[in-house]
Amino acid sequence: MLSKRFNDLLFIVILLVAIGGVFLMRMLLLGNVDDRIESTRSDNTALETRINDITRLVDQHGQETLPSMAEMHRYVPSEYDRDQLLFYIMAQLEFSGISDVTDYNRNVSITENPAFPEGTEFRALSSELEAYRIQVQFNDTNTDTLHTFLQQMDEADQYFILQSIQYQLPDEETVTFTINYVTFYKP
Amino acid sequence: MPNRRYMGKERGEHEFIYVDLLPNVKRPRQFNVNILYIVLIAVAASWFLVYMPLSSRQETLDTVLEQNNDMTNQLLLLNEEVVGYRIEQNRIDFMSQLDRIEALQTDYLDVFIPVRDIVLNYNGEITQLRYDRISQQLQLVVILNTEFTFQNLNLELLEQDFITSSEHTTPNQQAGTVRYTATYTIGVDIDAE
């Protein structure tokens, strides 16, 4: 026969083990269900965001007819070809009367991935698309040819964004015009 | 073996040895009521600590799963709608990029020619120009005949819709002439109608 003291001790130990088991069961079961609730809630939030985005998309563009990709690539071409671009700019200079045979001393250079100041739209677009800076320089005695060239470039289908113009007009001397354009390509 | 026990001499008269002649057999273990307490406590603890919170959480889980199911179906329907309307995200994104690029385009001559005409009205001359699309600034070095007309020119420039700011440096007299030079820094609002 077990002594009464030992019996009481055993009772307490078994009781503690039983209560510990209950707590362990609680921890495991509730932990598992809590994890599933949390994970499903997180899925629901993601689904809700996606649904809202798509609903907005359908509301905005449901009835709209967007131009085809080919049509849009007329403004921002897909393939960059340095020679082709140089040829195009040279052709626009020729059309504007800035011929290679006369003393215009024209020069066209292209910079790939040019740097733009932080926080500007140029910078934002250059991170999404391929950006190229085209620097055009030529000499003349007045601004007429410059204006003709600018108009000529404005008529192009491809977007050429005028970034800067710089010149100095000393008396009766030739002036060097420096024009910077930025153009984009979407590969 | 029989159990023998000495019973003692309580009154001093009798003295005997108690002899248990019953055979020494194993008797069934006495029912321990403590087991019942433990079971009852375990059941009660399980009920309050496990079953009740679990049942409440299970309800929450069911609700959340139901919402998940509804939203998944809604998303499927919306995706079908997107396919039906032929909405392509890449075309929309490209179109948005085109709009942003188009917004960067400015008609420089629409800005420069009015400014040049105003300067000419003051019998002035532009000798140096720097236009920057990023800072939206037009910097001009202007020559005028009199010193006080620089301020008048500045005021007239500020009256233009497409000019947001205009300031000039202190006019300097050109060496050997009666003409003055100053640099104008003109803020240009490219979106002005």
Chai-1 contact restraints between the chains, C-beta under 6 A:
chainA,res_idxA,chainB,res_idxB,connection_type,confidence,min_distance_angstrom,max_distance_angstrom,comment,restraint_id
A,F11,B,N34,contact,1.0,0.0,6.0,A-B,restraint_1
A,I14,B,I38,contact,1.0,0.0,6.0,A-B,restraint_2
A,L15,B,I38,contact,1.0,0.0,6.0,A-B,restraint_3
A,A18,B,I38,contact,1.0,0.0,6.0,A-B,restraint_4
A,A18,B,A42,contact,1.0,0.0,6.0,A-B,restraint_5
A,I19,B,A45,contact,1.0,0.0,6.0,A-B,restraint_6
A,V22,B,A45,contact,1.0,0.0,6.0,A-B,restraint_7
A,V22,B,S46,contact,1.0,0.0,6.0,A-B,restraint_8
A,V22,B,L49,contact,1.0,0.0,6.0,A-B,restraint_9
A,M25,B,V50,contact,1.0,0.0,6.0,A-B,restraint_10
A,R26,B,L49,contact,1.0,0.0,6.0,A-B,restraint_11
A,R26,B,V50,contact,1.0,0.0,6.0,A-B,restraint_12
A,L29,B,L54,contact,1.0,0.0,6.0,A-B,restraint_13
A,L30,B,P53,contact,1.0,0.0,6.0,A-B,restraint_14
A,V33,B,R57,contact,1.0,0.0,6.0,A-B,restraint_15
A,V33,B,L61,contact,1.0,0.0,6.0,A-B,restraint_16
A,R36,B,L61,contact,1.0,0.0,6.0,A-B,restraint_17
A,I37,B,T60,contact,1.0,0.0,6.0,A-B,restraint_18
A,I37,B,L61,contact,1.0,0.0,6.0,A-B,restraint_19
A,I37,B,V64,contact,1.0,0.0,6.0,A-B,restraint_20
A,T40,B,V64,contact,1.0,0.0,6.0,A-B,restraint_21
A,T40,B,L65,contact,1.0,0.0,6.0,A-B,restraint_22
A,T40,B,N68,contact,1.0,0.0,6.0,A-B,restraint_23
A,R41,B,V64,contact,1.0,0.0,6.0,A-B,restraint_24
A,D43,B,N68,contact,1.0,0.0,6.0,A-B,restraint_25
A,N44,B,Q67,contact,1.0,0.0,6.0,A-B,restraint_26
A,N44,B,N68,contact,1.0,0.0,6.0,A-B,restraint_27
A,L47,B,M71,contact,1.0,0.0,6.0,A-B,restraint_28
A,I51,B,Q74,contact,1.0,0.0,6.0,A-B,restraint_29
A,I51,B,L75,contact,1.0,0.0,6.0,A-B,restraint_30
A,I54,B,L78,contact,1.0,0.0,6.0,A-B,restraint_31
A,V58,B,E81,contact,1.0,0.0,6.0,A-B,restraint_32
A,H61,B,I87,contact,1.0,0.0,6.0,A-B,restraint_33
A,H61,B,I92,contact,1.0,0.0,6.0,A-B,restraint_34
A,G62,B,Y85,contact,1.0,0.0,6.0,A-B,restraint_35
A,L66,B,R91,contact,1.0,0.0,6.0,A-B,restraint_36
A,L66,B,M95,contact,1.0,0.0,6.0,A-B,restraint_37
A,M72,B,F94,contact,1.0,0.0,6.0,A-B,restraint_38
A,M72,B,L98,contact,1.0,0.0,6.0,A-B,restraint_39
A,Y75,B,L98,contact,1.0,0.0,6.0,A-B,restraint_40
A,T120,B,I134,contact,1.0,0.0,6.0,A-B,restraint_41
A,L150,B,Y108,contact,1.0,0.0,6.0,A-B,restraint_42
A,Y159,B,I101,contact,1.0,0.0,6.0,A-B,restraint_43
A,I161,B,L104,contact,1.0,0.0,6.0,A-B,restraint_44
A,I161,B,Q105,contact,1.0,0.0,6.0,A-B,restraint_45
A,L162,B,Y108,contact,1.0,0.0,6.0,A-B,restraint_46
A,L162,B,R133,contact,1.0,0.0,6.0,A-B,restraint_47
A,Q163,B,R133,contact,1.0,0.0,6.0,A-B,restraint_48
A,S164,B,D132,contact,1.0,0.0,6.0,A-B,restraint_49
A,I165,B,Y131,contact,1.0,0.0,6.0,A-B,restraint_50
A,Q166,B,R130,contact,1.0,0.0,6.0,A-B,restraint_51
A,Y167,B,L129,contact,1.0,0.0,6.0,A-B,restraint_52
A,Q168,B,Q128,contact,1.0,0.0,6.0,A-B,restraint_53
A,L169,B,T127,contact,1.0,0.0,6.0,A-B,restraint_54
